[in-house]
Amino acid sequence: MGFSCALWFSCRSDILKYNLEYMSKKTNMKKTIKLNAEQAKALYEKDNDLRHTILHEFSDEELGIKIKPFTWYDLGRITGSYIDRSTSGITTWDMYHNAQEAYRDVAPTEKDAKSSRAKHMLLQLAKHYNDGETEEEWIDWRDGYKKKYCCFYNHHKNRYEIHSAKNNQMPIVHFKRRKDLQKCIADNPELWKDYLKIK
């Protein structure tokens, strides 16, 4: 004898009202279950599988579920590409290793690895153009009036665009002067293409 199950719910204050309708060939039965958050938590502790059925309307906090933060170290096995220090080239890494300190420089793709290398090189060039100062030395992010020029690539218009970052701090390369950024782009086109991943 087969049966199907449908679930309806309505909510009033802290009590959740469920209507479960069980139908079979011979019976047509409806049952209503009323649960408050405390009862739902007790039910969840007895059977975790109920989280995705009759307890799905309760929050993790109400059910006493503590969500563990998911960090890079929780990724398990990783693959990708990295900068080979012996050849200065990009090496694709086909071996599976668990995420650990020795593999922090492995990027998901070859393009990502090239972008990372290009950013380091551009930061050195930016320091040269920015009077020998690093971004930590010359940028005050609280000062929205101080110009901080950066470059984006507009794929719709197929061109570089220079903007002033003002108060919005982003992990990109900044220049004190627009003309210096323009010169850096003109002198290092391949580097900027790698950095912005536009190849």
ABEGO torsion letter per residue (X at the ends): XBBBBBBBBBBBEABBBBBBBBBBAABBBBBBBBBBAAAAAAAAAABAAAAABAAAABBAAAAGBBBBBBBAAAAEBBBEBBBBAAAGBBBBBABBBBBBAAAAABBABAAAAAAAAAAAAAAAAAAAAAGGBBAAAABBAABAABBBBBBBBBAAAGBBBBBBAEABBBBBBBBABAAAAAAAAAABAAAAAAAAGAX
